[in-house]
Amino acid sequence: MSPSTEIRVTHADMKEVFRNVLLKHSFDESKATECAGIFADNSLDGVYTHGVNRFSRFIQMVVEKQVLPDKDPSKISSFGGMEQWDGNLGPGPSNALFCTERALQLANQNGIGCVALGNTNHWMRGGTYGWKAAKEGYAFICWTNTIANMPAWGAKDSHLGNNPLIIAIPHNDDAIVLDMAISQFSFGAMEKFAMQQKTLPVMGGYDETGQMTTDPQKILETQRSLPIGYWKGTGLALLLDLLATILSAGKSTFEITAQKVESAVSQVFIAIKLSSLPNSSRINSIINSIIKDYHSAEPDDTNNNILYPGERVLQMRKENIEIGIPVNIDIWNEILAL
């Protein structure tokens, strides 16, 4: 965004605007506050594609009754440290937050807790839930399936979702959080590149002729993203879909795709209570020594900083707290008019 099309909005102001819009669209006070906080926090951390830039689309899904603000998750079954829940097409962010908290409760009881959620909606930034769990002292793994938007390696048409995967662990007073789609670039990242009229730094998918391209707009049009690691990403995406579908008793990628809209997705949330481990007193020093060695790597001639997953988020969060969150003025005016 150029300076002429960008404004800065404080985190508090953004959260309050989101909350007021959600209240106007049948969210109760608790869910409005919760979801507004998630959208604002995502924006604060620099994940605008799943924060401020995605908010209007979320409201449109509410208007079209794909997201049902008055619905809460309901338990289907439980056994040991695992539970299955039905999201009842409620708001994806609040459903995911609920299941994260439930997984932490199960971990407190059993050392490890797993909650599988079917029939839910887009959770926005999956890293939200990893950051929360890790900052409370838990190791955390979660993932979701999606509508088909990625061909298997060697295939022409898309039968796989790019099924985002999150792995998080505590690190000092914050966290190390891997938040990645199984496509080379998430669709949110490609939307950002397209908005800025930039090409991708490496091949990210296929154009209308089936050729690999760095043009994000062409990939957005074909909905044919490139799997990470080629055939390895294909296998990982497939297994994540299989596990999410089996564990949640929910819908698979091919069933979601048949609906023509990304709704009723399946998700899994796994928490591990690190303080229950016999080596718990050494965990922080072990993590610090590994990160120290990781940071000692000599950068190559591209002048890239050697950052662990989530480290750039910490830098962006600090900057946006100090000077406000950058927002495209047209997007902000659209939100204010909702």
LOLUM-408102 format. One line per 4 residues: number of its first residue (from 0); their letters; for each residue x, y, z negated of C-alpha. Coordinates in pm, 1 decimal. Layout:
REM LOLUM-408102
NUM = A = X:Y:Z ~ ...
***
This chain:
REM LOLUM-408102
0 = MSPS = 0.0:0.0:0.0 ~ 124.1:347.8:82.1 ~ 114.6:618.9:-187.0 ~ -175.2:791.3:-5.1
4 = TEIR = -399.3:483.6:-38.5 ~ -297.6:380.4:-389.4 ~ -400.5:498.4:-733.0 ~ -297.6:381.2:-1078.9
8 = VTHA = -560.4:261.0:-1328.2 ~ -492.9:178.2:-1692.4 ~ -557.9:-174.8:-1812.4 ~ -819.9:-51.6:-2059.7
12 = DMKE = -1008.6:149.6:-1796.5 ~ -1003.1:-137.2:-1548.8 ~ -1132.7:-382.7:-1806.2 ~ -1415.7:-147.0:-1904.8
16 = VFRN = -1521.3:-92.1:-1541.2 ~ -1523.8:-468.2:-1477.5 ~ -1723.5:-526.9:-1797.1 ~ -1988.7:-271.5:-1705.3
20 = VLLK = -2030.9:-419.0:-1356.7 ~ -2065.2:-770.6:-1498.7 ~ -2325.9:-654.2:-1749.2 ~ -2526.7:-510.0:-1457.4
24 = HSFD = -2514.7:-853.0:-1289.8 ~ -2672.5:-1057.8:-1571.2 ~ -2359.9:-1147.4:-1770.3 ~ -2412.3:-1143.3:-2145.8
28 = ESKA = -2181.7:-932.6:-2361.5 ~ -1947.6:-1219.5:-2448.3 ~ -1896.7:-1348.8:-2092.5 ~ -1874.5:-998.6:-1947.8
32 = TECA = -1595.7:-910.5:-2192.0 ~ -1420.5:-1243.1:-2135.0 ~ -1429.4:-1235.5:-1753.7 ~ -1345.9:-864.1:-1739.3
36 = GIFA = -1039.6:-935.0:-1952.9 ~ -924.4:-1215.6:-1723.0 ~ -960.1:-1004.2:-1406.4 ~ -785.1:-708.1:-1571.6
40 = DNSL = -504.9:-923.1:-1717.0 ~ -442.9:-1085.7:-1378.1 ~ -410.7:-737.4:-1227.9 ~ -181.5:-622.8:-1509.7
44 = DGVY = 49.5:-915.0:-1434.2 ~ 68.5:-819.1:-1067.3 ~ -160.7:-1094.9:-941.0 ~ -392.2:-846.7:-769.7
48 = THGV = -522.9:-1106.4:-524.4 ~ -691.1:-1288.5:-813.6 ~ -766.1:-973.6:-1011.3 ~ -884.8:-638.3:-886.3
52 = NRFS = -872.6:-735.9:-517.8 ~ -1093.8:-1042.2:-578.9 ~ -1349.7:-880.6:-812.5 ~ -1597.6:-761.3:-548.1
56 = RFIQ = -1596.5:-1105.3:-385.2 ~ -1670.1:-1261.7:-724.4 ~ -1968.6:-1031.3:-770.2 ~ -2091.6:-1125.4:-421.9
60 = MVVE = -2084.7:-1492.4:-524.4 ~ -2296.0:-1398.7:-825.9 ~ -2543.3:-1214.3:-601.9 ~ -2561.9:-1516.0:-370.8
64 = KQVL = -2619.5:-1744.5:-674.1 ~ -2309.4:-1950.8:-609.4 ~ -2190.6:-1839.5:-954.9 ~ -2456.6:-1858.3:-1227.4
68 = PDKD = -2373.8:-1614.8:-1511.2 ~ -2615.5:-1767.8:-1762.3 ~ -2475.8:-2122.5:-1738.0 ~ -2228.2:-2277.9:-1983.7
72 = PSKI = -2031.6:-2603.7:-1968.4 ~ -2200.4:-2914.6:-2110.1 ~ -2025.0:-3228.0:-2231.5 ~ -2075.9:-3545.8:-2029.8
76 = SSFG = -1862.4:-3788.2:-2229.2 ~ -1567.5:-3818.6:-2467.0 ~ -1320.7:-4093.1:-2550.3 ~ -1007.3:-4052.1:-2760.2
80 = GMEQ = -826.4:-3734.5:-2666.7 ~ -1017.5:-3691.7:-2340.3 ~ -1349.2:-3530.0:-2252.6 ~ -1552.4:-3481.2:-1934.3
84 = WDGN = -1757.3:-3163.1:-1893.0 ~ -2002.2:-3028.3:-1635.4 ~ -1947.0:-2661.5:-1549.5 ~ -2308.0:-2619.3:-1430.6
88 = LGPG = -2184.4:-2371.4:-1165.9 ~ -2114.7:-2115.1:-1438.0 ~ -1846.9:-1844.4:-1396.9 ~ -1518.3:-2015.7:-1314.4
92 = PSNA = -1295.7:-1798.0:-1536.7 ~ -1507.3:-1839.3:-1851.7 ~ -1556.0:-2212.3:-1783.0 ~ -1180.5:-2260.9:-1745.2
96 = LFCT = -1106.2:-2060.6:-2059.3 ~ -1355.4:-2271.7:-2254.1 ~ -1194.6:-2594.6:-2132.3 ~ -846.5:-2466.1:-2209.5
100 = ERAL = -950.2:-2392.6:-2566.1 ~ -1119.1:-2731.9:-2593.0 ~ -802.0:-2906.6:-2469.1 ~ -603.8:-2723.7:-2738.9
104 = QLAN = -852.9:-2840.3:-3003.1 ~ -819.8:-3199.7:-2885.2 ~ -439.7:-3166.7:-2891.3 ~ -460.4:-3047.7:-3251.2
108 = QNGI = -652.5:-3364.6:-3336.4 ~ -460.3:-3614.9:-3122.7 ~ -127.9:-3456.2:-3028.3 ~ -249.6:-3442.3:-2668.1
112 = GCVA = -584.4:-3334.3:-2527.1 ~ -733.6:-3362.5:-2179.2 ~ -1050.3:-3194.6:-2054.9 ~ -1177.5:-3267.8:-1703.7
116 = LGNT = -1433.9:-3026.0:-1561.1 ~ -1660.5:-3083.5:-1262.5 ~ -1919.9:-2866.3:-1090.5 ~ -1743.7:-2539.4:-1172.0
120 = NHWM = -1632.3:-2235.1:-971.3 ~ -1303.6:-2065.8:-874.8 ~ -1100.7:-1996.6:-1188.7 ~ -916.8:-1702.5:-1023.6
124 = RGGT = -550.8:-1721.5:-1141.0 ~ -479.7:-2067.0:-1278.0 ~ -175.9:-1927.4:-1458.9 ~ -412.3:-1741.3:-1692.8
128 = YGWK = -477.6:-2062.7:-1881.1 ~ -115.4:-2174.1:-1882.4 ~ -4.8:-1840.4:-2029.9 ~ -269.5:-1861.6:-2301.9
132 = AAKE = -183.1:-2217.4:-2408.4 ~ 193.4:-2174.8:-2396.4 ~ 186.1:-1851.5:-2596.6 ~ 1.0:-2047.5:-2865.1
136 = GYAF = 277.2:-2308.9:-2875.5 ~ 147.0:-2582.9:-2644.7 ~ 284.7:-2740.7:-2329.9 ~ 8.2:-2720.6:-2072.8
140 = ICWT = -75.2:-2866.6:-1732.5 ~ -383.7:-2784.1:-1530.0 ~ -494.6:-2799.7:-1169.4 ~ -797.3:-2759.4:-946.4
144 = NTIA = -908.1:-2894.8:-613.1 ~ -1035.0:-2660.4:-342.1 ~ -1216.2:-2652.1:-12.0 ~ -1011.8:-2805.8:273.6
148 = NMPA = -762.5:-2541.9:388.5 ~ -447.0:-2742.2:461.5 ~ -373.6:-3016.4:715.0 ~ -179.3:-3322.9:612.0
152 = WGAK = 171.9:-3327.1:755.0 ~ 131.4:-3442.6:1114.7 ~ -242.5:-3369.0:1130.4 ~ -419.3:-3108.5:1344.2
156 = DSHL = -720.0:-3033.9:1124.7 ~ -748.5:-2961.9:751.8 ~ -867.8:-3235.2:516.9 ~ -667.5:-3132.6:209.1
160 = GNNP = -706.2:-2847.2:-36.5 ~ -400.9:-2648.7:-142.2 ~ -497.9:-2751.5:-498.3 ~ -311.7:-2506.3:-729.0
164 = LIIA = -103.2:-2663.2:-1005.5 ~ 7.5:-2492.6:-1328.7 ~ 273.5:-2613.2:-1574.5 ~ 352.0:-2396.6:-1877.1
168 = IPHN = 570.7:-2419.0:-2187.4 ~ 642.2:-2172.1:-2470.3 ~ 955.7:-1959.4:-2445.5 ~ 1049.8:-1736.8:-2738.9
172 = DDAI = 751.3:-1501.8:-2785.3 ~ 614.9:-1563.2:-2435.7 ~ 612.6:-1845.9:-2182.7 ~ 761.5:-2009.8:-1875.6
176 = VLDM = 473.7:-2061.0:-1633.2 ~ 481.9:-2231.7:-1294.2 ~ 165.7:-2131.9:-1106.2 ~ 170.6:-2257.9:-749.5
180 = AISQ = -54.3:-2363.0:-468.1 ~ 47.5:-2678.3:-282.3 ~ 58.6:-2470.9:35.8 ~ 378.5:-2279.1:107.2
184 = FSFG = 187.8:-1957.2:32.5 ~ -139.5:-1927.3:-153.9 ~ -423.6:-1773.9:45.0 ~ -421.7:-1485.7:-202.0
188 = AMEK = -55.3:-1420.4:-124.8 ~ -124.4:-1432.9:248.5 ~ -413.0:-1187.7:206.9 ~ -169.2:-952.6:32.6
192 = FAMQ = 87.1:-982.3:313.3 ~ -186.7:-922.2:569.9 ~ -316.6:-617.2:383.5 ~ 36.0:-473.8:380.1
196 = QKTL = 79.5:-567.3:748.7 ~ 389.4:-773.4:668.8 ~ 502.9:-1108.1:803.4 ~ 575.9:-1400.7:573.8
200 = PVMG = 946.3:-1458.5:489.9 ~ 923.3:-1821.7:611.2 ~ 673.4:-2025.8:810.8 ~ 344.9:-2045.7:620.6
204 = GYDE = 97.4:-2223.0:847.5 ~ -38.8:-2264.0:1197.0 ~ -188.0:-2026.2:1452.9 ~ -478.2:-2098.2:1689.9
208 = TGQM = -247.1:-2284.7:1929.4 ~ -119.7:-2518.3:1657.8 ~ 223.2:-2352.6:1639.1 ~ 385.4:-2268.4:1305.8
212 = TTDP = 377.4:-1896.4:1234.1 ~ 483.3:-1629.2:986.8 ~ 176.6:-1418.1:1072.8 ~ -49.2:-1432.3:764.2
216 = QKIL = -356.3:-1306.3:948.6 ~ -339.9:-1589.7:1200.7 ~ -314.8:-1845.9:920.0 ~ -608.7:-1687.3:737.7
220 = ETQR = -811.2:-1717.3:1058.6 ~ -722.9:-2081.4:1124.5 ~ -735.5:-2181.1:753.1 ~ -440.8:-2409.4:831.9
224 = SLPI = -172.2:-2352.1:571.1 ~ 157.3:-2541.9:559.0 ~ 206.1:-2793.4:272.9 ~ 510.2:-2739.4:50.7
228 = GYWK = 777.6:-2994.3:125.2 ~ 585.5:-3103.9:437.7 ~ 486.1:-3470.1:377.7 ~ 570.0:-3442.5:6.5
232 = GTGL = 321.9:-3158.9:-37.2 ~ 65.4:-3365.0:151.5 ~ 101.2:-3648.7:-98.3 ~ 90.4:-3419.4:-399.9
236 = ALLL = -222.4:-3238.4:-278.8 ~ -399.3:-3567.9:-213.7 ~ -314.1:-3710.7:-555.4 ~ -421.4:-3393.4:-735.7
240 = DLLA = -758.1:-3411.8:-558.0 ~ -794.7:-3781.5:-639.2 ~ -715.5:-3730.6:-1007.8 ~ -933.3:-3422.1:-1048.6
244 = TILS = -1227.4:-3599.4:-884.5 ~ -1186.2:-3923.9:-1079.0 ~ -1123.3:-3767.5:-1420.5 ~ -1403.3:-3511.0:-1396.5
248 = AGKS = -1659.5:-3731.9:-1219.9 ~ -1696.8:-3425.6:-996.8 ~ -1666.5:-3344.7:-628.3 ~ -1366.4:-3406.4:-404.3
252 = TFEI = -1222.0:-3170.2:-146.8 ~ -1410.3:-3336.6:140.2 ~ -1740.6:-3308.4:-49.2 ~ -1674.8:-2941.9:-136.0
256 = TAQK = -1587.9:-2873.5:228.6 ~ -1915.3:-3027.2:347.9 ~ -2100.1:-2754.9:152.9 ~ -1936.0:-2487.5:373.5
260 = VESA = -1860.1:-2280.4:60.5 ~ -1596.3:-2330.2:-210.8 ~ -1815.2:-2410.3:-509.4 ~ -1861.6:-2701.8:-752.1
264 = VSQV = -1486.5:-2769.0:-765.3 ~ -1313.9:-3011.7:-1004.8 ~ -1043.8:-2917.5:-1256.6 ~ -823.6:-3079.6:-1523.0
268 = FIAI = -670.3:-2923.4:-1836.4 ~ -404.3:-3108.0:-2041.2 ~ -252.2:-2968.7:-2362.7 ~ 35.7:-3112.9:-2566.7
272 = KLSS = 92.2:-2995.6:-2923.9 ~ 469.5:-2950.6:-2928.7 ~ 482.4:-2903.6:-3305.9 ~ 371.3:-3268.1:-3337.9
276 = LPNS = 691.1:-3393.4:-3174.1 ~ 968.4:-3521.2:-3404.6 ~ 1219.9:-3292.7:-3228.0 ~ 992.9:-2985.7:-3256.3
280 = SRIN = 1245.3:-2785.6:-3460.7 ~ 1496.3:-2807.2:-3173.5 ~ 1261.5:-2732.6:-2883.5 ~ 1313.6:-2356.2:-2869.5
284 = SIIN = 1692.8:-2383.7:-2872.6 ~ 1678.5:-2655.9:-2604.5 ~ 1465.3:-2435.4:-2380.7 ~ 1693.4:-2135.7:-2434.9
288 = SIIK = 2006.5:-2335.9:-2349.8 ~ 1848.0:-2468.3:-2028.0 ~ 1737.3:-2118.5:-1922.8 ~ 2080.4:-1975.7:-2006.5
292 = DYHS = 2242.8:-2232.5:-1778.8 ~ 1978.9:-2169.1:-1509.3 ~ 2044.6:-1794.6:-1518.9 ~ 2419.9:-1854.7:-1486.8
296 = AEPD = 2380.1:-1968.4:-1124.9 ~ 2567.6:-1748.1:-878.2 ~ 2324.3:-1564.9:-644.5 ~ 2368.4:-1619.1:-272.3
300 = DTNN = 2417.0:-1337.4:-22.9 ~ 2042.6:-1260.3:-4.4 ~ 2082.0:-1063.6:-331.6 ~ 1795.3:-1253.9:-491.8
304 = NILY = 1773.6:-1252.4:-869.5 ~ 1767.8:-1598.9:-1027.6 ~ 1436.4:-1592.1:-1213.6 ~ 1251.4:-1871.9:-1389.6
308 = PGER = 879.5:-1920.7:-1313.4 ~ 684.3:-1637.6:-1473.7 ~ 983.7:-1409.9:-1532.1 ~ 880.3:-1171.2:-1255.0
312 = VLQM = 532.9:-1155.8:-1413.3 ~ 687.3:-1031.5:-1738.6 ~ 865.2:-754.0:-1549.6 ~ 549.8:-654.0:-1359.8
316 = RKEN = 338.7:-658.6:-1677.3 ~ 580.2:-417.6:-1847.0 ~ 577.7:-179.7:-1549.7 ~ 199.1:-178.6:-1516.2
320 = IEIG = 150.9:-116.2:-1888.3 ~ 380.2:185.2:-1864.4 ~ 246.4:352.3:-1547.6 ~ -87.4:184.2:-1476.2
324 = IPVN = -204.1:-87.6:-1238.8 ~ -173.0:-5.6:-864.6 ~ -505.4:-31.2:-682.6 ~ -602.7:39.1:-323.1
328 = IDIW = -836.6:338.6:-349.1 ~ -1091.7:184.6:-109.4 ~ -1106.8:-133.9:-316.4 ~ -1147.5:68.4:-637.1
332 = NEIL = -1426.6:281.7:-490.8 ~ -1602.3:-35.8:-375.1 ~ -1588.6:-173.3:-729.3 ~ -1715.2:151.1:-880.5
336 = AL = -2014.1:133.7:-645.9 ~ -2113.9:-218.9:-748.7
***
